[in-house]
Amino acid sequence: MLDHQNIKNLAFGLGFDLCGIARCRHMVDNEDHYRHWIDRGWQSSLGYMERNADKRFDPRRLVEGARTAVVCAVAYKSRISEGYPPQHRTRVASYAATTDYHTTLRELLRRLLDALRERYPDLRGRAFVDTAPLCEKQLAVDAGLGWIGRQSLLVTPRFGTFVLVGELLLTDEADSYDSPLEGVGCGACRRCLDACPTGAVSEERMIDTARCISCHTVEQAPAAEIDLHGWIFGCDACQNCCPYNRRAPMHHNTAFDPVFDPLAMNADEWLAMDDAEFERRCGRTPLTRSGLERIRRNVLRNRECPEASEQE
């Protein structure tokens, strides 16, 4: 049986800011909510979201015999997370200015799993970081890390939404499990709904990806174009306004230090950049997912709409 406190001590020692432990279960309510989102067509161009729903809401279907989910998170708030001046037209979501979190978190989780296997040689499990059909936010809620906010993101009491989450699904039981938080939440606050410049955030804690700037700049873009409001990769509009984010501390794990400063870069600099310079500055970051050519197109689209109102 896994020692609950030992797992947490190992996780904090590796540099995670949060760690909680939940039972693997079928998340029926989340599945119903998700299917309602799909039925409304709000996945738009994200066709992959329609697949593997049976696995997404039951982690035991991803790892045979999985009983325990260890949910870990790292805070990444930086100066970039505090927002951009209204006139800045080449905005990058703050998570994307760091080394790609998939790589960083996966390595930390691998080290955590190796450490656990030293104590439990027969332990089986897998690490997940945002690349498999897994309802990560609800697992984080079950593990007591936070709650799902109106903008559909995980909100944590101390670090707000500026956290990156990964999981270990393990085949052994733990000696105890964490419980969802009580007495905290968004209350009557709806700043994230009001701050979204395209109205992509709904009252039902759902995102209409056809209107979401992040989807238009990172994912396969929906057919209809929208005003990007100065963003060229991702969007932090629904996070910059969150009261929990405004009082959250800056990150302290140096693995999440920004590797370039989008606040110091303008449109001309992005448009003049060649592939070699892009690789030098951004080659370790999530921006490689879009690539320089697409980022240039986003820069040019923002130049066409310089008068767009900004939400800070």
Contacts in CASP RR format, 6 or more apart in sequence:
PFRMAT RR
TARGET T0000
AUTHOR 0000-0000-0000
METHOD contacts of the structure
MODEL  1
MLDHQNIKNLAFGLGFDLCGIARCRHMVDNEDHYRHWIDRGWQSSLGYME
RNADKRFDPRRLVEGARTAVVCAVAYKSRISEGYPPQHRTRVASYAATTD
YHTTLRELLRRLLDALRERYPDLRGRAFVDTAPLCEKQLAVDAGLGWIGR
QSLLVTPRFGTFVLVGELLLTDEADSYDSPLEGVGCGACRRCLDACPTGA
VSEERMIDTARCISCHTVEQAPAAEIDLHGWIFGCDACQNCCPYNRRAPM
HHNTAFDPVFDPLAMNADEWLAMDDAEFERRCGRTPLTRSGLERIRRNVL
RNRECPEASEQE
1 172 0 8 1.000
1 173 0 8 1.000
1 174 0 8 1.000
1 175 0 8 1.000
2 68 0 8 1.000
2 116 0 8 1.000
2 120 0 8 1.000
2 123 0 8 1.000
2 170 0 8 1.000
2 172 0 8 1.000
2 173 0 8 1.000
2 174 0 8 1.000
2 175 0 8 1.000
3 119 0 8 1.000
3 174 0 8 1.000
3 175 0 8 1.000
4 21 0 8 1.000
4 174 0 8 1.000
4 175 0 8 1.000
4 176 0 8 1.000
4 177 0 8 1.000
6 119 0 8 1.000
7 19 0 8 1.000
7 21 0 8 1.000
7 70 0 8 1.000
7 112 0 8 1.000
7 116 0 8 1.000
7 174 0 8 1.000
8 19 0 8 1.000
8 20 0 8 1.000
8 21 0 8 1.000
10 112 0 8 1.000
10 115 0 8 1.000
10 116 0 8 1.000
11 19 0 8 1.000
11 70 0 8 1.000
11 72 0 8 1.000
11 112 0 8 1.000
12 19 0 8 1.000
14 108 0 8 1.000
14 111 0 8 1.000
14 112 0 8 1.000
14 115 0 8 1.000
15 74 0 8 1.000
15 108 0 8 1.000
15 253 0 8 1.000
16 72 0 8 1.000
16 73 0 8 1.000
16 74 0 8 1.000
16 108 0 8 1.000
16 112 0 8 1.000
17 73 0 8 1.000
17 74 0 8 1.000
17 75 0 8 1.000
17 159 0 8 1.000
17 163 0 8 1.000
17 252 0 8 1.000
17 253 0 8 1.000
18 71 0 8 1.000
18 72 0 8 1.000
18 73 0 8 1.000
18 74 0 8 1.000
18 75 0 8 1.000
18 145 0 8 1.000
18 156 0 8 1.000
18 159 0 8 1.000
18 163 0 8 1.000
19 70 0 8 1.000
19 71 0 8 1.000
19 72 0 8 1.000
19 73 0 8 1.000
19 143 0 8 1.000
20 70 0 8 1.000
20 71 0 8 1.000
20 72 0 8 1.000
20 143 0 8 1.000
20 144 0 8 1.000
20 145 0 8 1.000
20 178 0 8 1.000
21 68 0 8 1.000
21 69 0 8 1.000
21 70 0 8 1.000
21 71 0 8 1.000
21 143 0 8 1.000
21 174 0 8 1.000
21 176 0 8 1.000
21 177 0 8 1.000
21 178 0 8 1.000
22 68 0 8 1.000
22 69 0 8 1.000
22 71 0 8 1.000
22 139 0 8 1.000
22 142 0 8 1.000
22 143 0 8 1.000
22 144 0 8 1.000
22 177 0 8 1.000
22 178 0 8 1.000
23 67 0 8 1.000
23 68 0 8 1.000
23 69 0 8 1.000
23 142 0 8 1.000
23 177 0 8 1.000
24 58 0 8 1.000
24 59 0 8 1.000
24 60 0 8 1.000
24 66 0 8 1.000
24 67 0 8 1.000
24 68 0 8 1.000
24 69 0 8 1.000
24 169 0 8 1.000
25 58 0 8 1.000
25 59 0 8 1.000
25 142 0 8 1.000
26 57 0 8 1.000
26 58 0 8 1.000
26 60 0 8 1.000
27 57 0 8 1.000
27 58 0 8 1.000
27 135 0 8 1.000
27 138 0 8 1.000
28 57 0 8 1.000
30 57 0 8 1.000
30 135 0 8 1.000
30 138 0 8 1.000
31 53 0 8 1.000
31 56 0 8 1.000
31 57 0 8 1.000
33 205 0 8 1.000
33 206 0 8 1.000
34 53 0 8 1.000
34 56 0 8 1.000
34 57 0 8 1.000
34 135 0 8 1.000
35 53 0 8 1.000
36 206 0 8 1.000
37 43 0 8 1.000
37 206 0 8 1.000
38 49 0 8 1.000
38 50 0 8 1.000
38 53 0 8 1.000
40 206 0 8 1.000
42 202 0 8 1.000
42 206 0 8 1.000
42 207 0 8 1.000
42 208 0 8 1.000
42 209 0 8 1.000
42 210 0 8 1.000
43 49 0 8 1.000
43 50 0 8 1.000
43 209 0 8 1.000
44 208 0 8 1.000
44 209 0 8 1.000
44 210 0 8 1.000
44 215 0 8 1.000
44 222 0 8 1.000
45 209 0 8 1.000
45 210 0 8 1.000
45 215 0 8 1.000
45 219 0 8 1.000
45 220 0 8 1.000
45 221 0 8 1.000
45 222 0 8 1.000
45 223 0 8 1.000
46 209 0 8 1.000
46 215 0 8 1.000
46 219 0 8 1.000
46 220 0 8 1.000
51 133 0 8 1.000
52 133 0 8 1.000
53 133 0 8 1.000
54 61 0 8 1.000
55 61 0 8 1.000
55 62 0 8 1.000
55 132 0 8 1.000
55 133 0 8 1.000
55 134 0 8 1.000
56 133 0 8 1.000
56 134 0 8 1.000
56 135 0 8 1.000
57 135 0 8 1.000
59 66 0 8 1.000
59 69 0 8 1.000
59 134 0 8 1.000
59 135 0 8 1.000
59 139 0 8 1.000
59 169 0 8 1.000
60 66 0 8 1.000
60 67 0 8 1.000
62 126 0 8 1.000
62 128 0 8 1.000
62 132 0 8 1.000
62 133 0 8 1.000
62 134 0 8 1.000
62 169 0 8 1.000
63 124 0 8 1.000
63 125 0 8 1.000
63 126 0 8 1.000
63 169 0 8 1.000
63 170 0 8 1.000
63 171 0 8 1.000
65 171 0 8 1.000
66 125 0 8 1.000
66 169 0 8 1.000
66 170 0 8 1.000
66 171 0 8 1.000
67 170 0 8 1.000
67 171 0 8 1.000
67 172 0 8 1.000
67 173 0 8 1.000
68 169 0 8 1.000
68 170 0 8 1.000
68 171 0 8 1.000
68 172 0 8 1.000
68 173 0 8 1.000
68 174 0 8 1.000
68 177 0 8 1.000
69 139 0 8 1.000
69 142 0 8 1.000
69 143 0 8 1.000
69 167 0 8 1.000
69 168 0 8 1.000
69 169 0 8 1.000
69 170 0 8 1.000
70 112 0 8 1.000
70 143 0 8 1.000
70 167 0 8 1.000
70 168 0 8 1.000
70 170 0 8 1.000
71 136 0 8 1.000
71 139 0 8 1.000
71 140 0 8 1.000
71 142 0 8 1.000
71 143 0 8 1.000
71 145 0 8 1.000
71 165 0 8 1.000
71 166 0 8 1.000
71 167 0 8 1.000
72 105 0 8 1.000
72 108 0 8 1.000
72 109 0 8 1.000
72 112 0 8 1.000
72 165 0 8 1.000
72 166 0 8 1.000
72 167 0 8 1.000
72 168 0 8 1.000
73 140 0 8 1.000
73 145 0 8 1.000
73 154 0 8 1.000
73 156 0 8 1.000
73 159 0 8 1.000
73 163 0 8 1.000
73 164 0 8 1.000
73 165 0 8 1.000
73 166 0 8 1.000
74 101 0 8 1.000
74 104 0 8 1.000
74 105 0 8 1.000
74 108 0 8 1.000
74 163 0 8 1.000
74 164 0 8 1.000
74 251 0 8 1.000
74 253 0 8 1.000
74 255 0 8 1.000
74 256 0 8 1.000
75 158 0 8 1.000
75 159 0 8 1.000
75 162 0 8 1.000
75 163 0 8 1.000
75 248 0 8 1.000
75 249 0 8 1.000
75 251 0 8 1.000
75 252 0 8 1.000
75 253 0 8 1.000
75 256 0 8 1.000
76 94 0 8 1.000
76 95 0 8 1.000
76 98 0 8 1.000
76 101 0 8 1.000
76 162 0 8 1.000
76 163 0 8 1.000
76 164 0 8 1.000
76 251 0 8 1.000
76 253 0 8 1.000
76 256 0 8 1.000
77 94 0 8 1.000
77 159 0 8 1.000
77 162 0 8 1.000
77 245 0 8 1.000
77 248 0 8 1.000
77 249 0 8 1.000
77 250 0 8 1.000
77 251 0 8 1.000
78 94 0 8 1.000
78 97 0 8 1.000
78 98 0 8 1.000
78 250 0 8 1.000
78 251 0 8 1.000
78 256 0 8 1.000
78 257 0 8 1.000
78 258 0 8 1.000
79 250 0 8 1.000
79 258 0 8 1.000
79 263 0 8 1.000
80 92 0 8 1.000
80 94 0 8 1.000
80 97 0 8 1.000
80 258 0 8 1.000
80 261 0 8 1.000
80 262 0 8 1.000
80 263 0 8 1.000
81 94 0 8 1.000
81 162 0 8 1.000
81 236 0 8 1.000
81 239 0 8 1.000
81 240 0 8 1.000
81 245 0 8 1.000
82 240 0 8 1.000
83 91 0 8 1.000
83 94 0 8 1.000
83 236 0 8 1.000
83 240 0 8 1.000
83 312 0 8 1.000
84 91 0 8 1.000
84 263 0 8 1.000
84 312 0 8 1.000
86 310 0 8 1.000
86 312 0 8 1.000
88 230 0 8 1.000
88 263 0 8 1.000
89 230 0 8 1.000
89 266 0 8 1.000
89 267 0 8 1.000
89 299 0 8 1.000
89 302 0 8 1.000
89 303 0 8 1.000
89 306 0 8 1.000
90 230 0 8 1.000
90 232 0 8 1.000
90 262 0 8 1.000
90 265 0 8 1.000
90 266 0 8 1.000
90 267 0 8 1.000
90 269 0 8 1.000
90 270 0 8 1.000
90 299 0 8 1.000
90 302 0 8 1.000
91 230 0 8 1.000
91 231 0 8 1.000
91 232 0 8 1.000
91 235 0 8 1.000
91 236 0 8 1.000
91 262 0 8 1.000
92 231 0 8 1.000
92 232 0 8 1.000
92 233 0 8 1.000
92 234 0 8 1.000
92 262 0 8 1.000
92 287 0 8 1.000
93 214 0 8 1.000
93 231 0 8 1.000
93 233 0 8 1.000
93 234 0 8 1.000
93 235 0 8 1.000
93 236 0 8 1.000
94 162 0 8 1.000
94 236 0 8 1.000
94 258 0 8 1.000
95 101 0 8 1.000
95 162 0 8 1.000
95 164 0 8 1.000
95 286 0 8 1.000
96 233 0 8 1.000
96 234 0 8 1.000
96 285 0 8 1.000
96 286 0 8 1.000
96 287 0 8 1.000
97 258 0 8 1.000
97 259 0 8 1.000
97 260 0 8 1.000
97 261 0 8 1.000
97 262 0 8 1.000
97 285 0 8 1.000
98 104 0 8 1.000
98 255 0 8 1.000
98 256 0 8 1.000
98 257 0 8 1.000
98 258 0 8 1.000
98 259 0 8 1.000
98 285 0 8 1.000
99 255 0 8 1.000
99 256 0 8 1.000
99 259 0 8 1.000
99 284 0 8 1.000
99 285 0 8 1.000
100 284 0 8 1.000
100 285 0 8 1.000
100 286 0 8 1.000
100 288 0 8 1.000
101 129 0 8 1.000
101 130 0 8 1.000
101 164 0 8 1.000
101 256 0 8 1.000
101 286 0 8 1.000
102 129 0 8 1.000
102 130 0 8 1.000
102 131 0 8 1.000
102 286 0 8 1.000
103 284 0 8 1.000
104 255 0 8 1.000
104 256 0 8 1.000
105 129 0 8 1.000
105 164 0 8 1.000
105 165 0 8 1.000
105 166 0 8 1.000
106 127 0 8 1.000
106 129 0 8 1.000
109 127 0 8 1.000
109 128 0 8 1.000
109 129 0 8 1.000
109 166 0 8 1.000
109 167 0 8 1.000
109 168 0 8 1.000
110 127 0 8 1.000
112 168 0 8 1.000
113 123 0 8 1.000
113 125 0 8 1.000
113 127 0 8 1.000
113 168 0 8 1.000
116 123 0 8 1.000
116 168 0 8 1.000
116 170 0 8 1.000
117 123 0 8 1.000
120 172 0 8 1.000
123 170 0 8 1.000
123 171 0 8 1.000
123 172 0 8 1.000
124 170 0 8 1.000
124 171 0 8 1.000
125 168 0 8 1.000
125 169 0 8 1.000
125 170 0 8 1.000
125 171 0 8 1.000
126 168 0 8 1.000
126 169 0 8 1.000
127 166 0 8 1.000
127 167 0 8 1.000
127 168 0 8 1.000
128 134 0 8 1.000
128 136 0 8 1.000
128 166 0 8 1.000
128 167 0 8 1.000
128 168 0 8 1.000
128 169 0 8 1.000
129 166 0 8 1.000
129 167 0 8 1.000
130 136 0 8 1.000
130 165 0 8 1.000
130 166 0 8 1.000
134 167 0 8 1.000
136 154 0 8 1.000
136 165 0 8 1.000
136 166 0 8 1.000
136 167 0 8 1.000
137 148 0 8 1.000
137 152 0 8 1.000
137 153 0 8 1.000
137 154 0 8 1.000
137 165 0 8 1.000
138 148 0 8 1.000
139 167 0 8 1.000
140 146 0 8 1.000
140 154 0 8 1.000
140 165 0 8 1.000
141 147 0 8 1.000
141 148 0 8 1.000
141 154 0 8 1.000
141 180 0 8 1.000
141 181 0 8 1.000
142 178 0 8 1.000
142 180 0 8 1.000
143 177 0 8 1.000
143 178 0 8 1.000
144 178 0 8 1.000
144 179 0 8 1.000
144 180 0 8 1.000
144 181 0 8 1.000
145 154 0 8 1.000
145 156 0 8 1.000
145 163 0 8 1.000
145 165 0 8 1.000
145 181 0 8 1.000
146 154 0 8 1.000
146 155 0 8 1.000
146 156 0 8 1.000
146 157 0 8 1.000
146 180 0 8 1.000
146 181 0 8 1.000
146 184 0 8 1.000
147 154 0 8 1.000
147 155 0 8 1.000
147 180 0 8 1.000
147 181 0 8 1.000
147 184 0 8 1.000
147 185 0 8 1.000
147 186 0 8 1.000
148 154 0 8 1.000
148 155 0 8 1.000
148 205 0 8 1.000
149 155 0 8 1.000
149 161 0 8 1.000
149 185 0 8 1.000
149 186 0 8 1.000
149 192 0 8 1.000
149 205 0 8 1.000
150 186 0 8 1.000
150 189 0 8 1.000
150 190 0 8 1.000
150 192 0 8 1.000
150 193 0 8 1.000
150 201 0 8 1.000
150 203 0 8 1.000
150 205 0 8 1.000
151 161 0 8 1.000
151 192 0 8 1.000
151 193 0 8 1.000
151 196 0 8 1.000
151 201 0 8 1.000
151 205 0 8 1.000
151 207 0 8 1.000
151 238 0 8 1.000
151 239 0 8 1.000
151 242 0 8 1.000
152 201 0 8 1.000
152 205 0 8 1.000
152 206 0 8 1.000
152 207 0 8 1.000
153 161 0 8 1.000
153 238 0 8 1.000
153 239 0 8 1.000
154 161 0 8 1.000
154 163 0 8 1.000
154 165 0 8 1.000
155 161 0 8 1.000
155 185 0 8 1.000
155 186 0 8 1.000
155 242 0 8 1.000
155 244 0 8 1.000
156 163 0 8 1.000
156 244 0 8 1.000
157 181 0 8 1.000
157 184 0 8 1.000
157 244 0 8 1.000
158 248 0 8 1.000
158 249 0 8 1.000
159 244 0 8 1.000
159 248 0 8 1.000
159 249 0 8 1.000
160 242 0 8 1.000
160 244 0 8 1.000
160 245 0 8 1.000
160 248 0 8 1.000
161 239 0 8 1.000
161 242 0 8 1.000
161 244 0 8 1.000
161 245 0 8 1.000
162 239 0 8 1.000
162 245 0 8 1.000
162 248 0 8 1.000
162 251 0 8 1.000
164 256 0 8 1.000
189 243 0 8 1.000
191 241 0 8 1.000
191 242 0 8 1.000
191 243 0 8 1.000
192 201 0 8 1.000
192 238 0 8 1.000
192 239 0 8 1.000
192 241 0 8 1.000
192 242 0 8 1.000
193 199 0 8 1.000
193 201 0 8 1.000
193 202 0 8 1.000
193 203 0 8 1.000
193 238 0 8 1.000
194 241 0 8 1.000
195 237 0 8 1.000
195 238 0 8 1.000
195 240 0 8 1.000
195 241 0 8 1.000
195 311 0 8 1.000
196 237 0 8 1.000
196 238 0 8 1.000
196 311 0 8 1.000
197 213 0 8 1.000
197 227 0 8 1.000
197 229 0 8 1.000
197 237 0 8 1.000
197 308 0 8 1.000
197 309 0 8 1.000
197 310 0 8 1.000
197 311 0 8 1.000
198 211 0 8 1.000
198 212 0 8 1.000
198 213 0 8 1.000
198 226 0 8 1.000
198 227 0 8 1.000
198 229 0 8 1.000
199 208 0 8 1.000
199 211 0 8 1.000
200 207 0 8 1.000
200 208 0 8 1.000
200 209 0 8 1.000
200 211 0 8 1.000
200 212 0 8 1.000
200 213 0 8 1.000
201 207 0 8 1.000
201 238 0 8 1.000
202 208 0 8 1.000
209 215 0 8 1.000
209 219 0 8 1.000
209 222 0 8 1.000
210 222 0 8 1.000
210 224 0 8 1.000
211 226 0 8 1.000
212 235 0 8 1.000
213 226 0 8 1.000
213 228 0 8 1.000
213 229 0 8 1.000
213 231 0 8 1.000
213 234 0 8 1.000
213 235 0 8 1.000
213 237 0 8 1.000
214 231 0 8 1.000
214 234 0 8 1.000
214 235 0 8 1.000
215 221 0 8 1.000
215 222 0 8 1.000
216 222 0 8 1.000
216 225 0 8 1.000
216 226 0 8 1.000
216 228 0 8 1.000
217 228 0 8 1.000
217 231 0 8 1.000
217 232 0 8 1.000
217 233 0 8 1.000
217 234 0 8 1.000
217 235 0 8 1.000
217 290 0 8 1.000
217 294 0 8 1.000
217 298 0 8 1.000
218 233 0 8 1.000
218 234 0 8 1.000
218 286 0 8 1.000
218 289 0 8 1.000
218 290 0 8 1.000
225 301 0 8 1.000
227 305 0 8 1.000
227 308 0 8 1.000
228 298 0 8 1.000
228 301 0 8 1.000
228 302 0 8 1.000
228 305 0 8 1.000
229 235 0 8 1.000
229 237 0 8 1.000
229 302 0 8 1.000
229 305 0 8 1.000
229 308 0 8 1.000
229 309 0 8 1.000
229 310 0 8 1.000
229 311 0 8 1.000
230 302 0 8 1.000
230 308 0 8 1.000
230 310 0 8 1.000
231 237 0 8 1.000
231 298 0 8 1.000
231 302 0 8 1.000
232 270 0 8 1.000
232 295 0 8 1.000
232 298 0 8 1.000
232 299 0 8 1.000
232 302 0 8 1.000
233 286 0 8 1.000
233 287 0 8 1.000
233 290 0 8 1.000
233 295 0 8 1.000
233 298 0 8 1.000
237 311 0 8 1.000
239 245 0 8 1.000
240 312 0 8 1.000
241 311 0 8 1.000
241 312 0 8 1.000
251 257 0 8 1.000
259 281 0 8 1.000
259 282 0 8 1.000
259 284 0 8 1.000
259 285 0 8 1.000
260 281 0 8 1.000
260 282 0 8 1.000
260 285 0 8 1.000
267 299 0 8 1.000
267 302 0 8 1.000
267 303 0 8 1.000
270 295 0 8 1.000
270 296 0 8 1.000
270 299 0 8 1.000
271 296 0 8 1.000
271 299 0 8 1.000
271 300 0 8 1.000
273 281 0 8 1.000
273 292 0 8 1.000
275 292 0 8 1.000
278 287 0 8 1.000
278 291 0 8 1.000
278 292 0 8 1.000
282 288 0 8 1.000
287 295 0 8 1.000
290 298 0 8 1.000
302 308 0 8 1.000
END
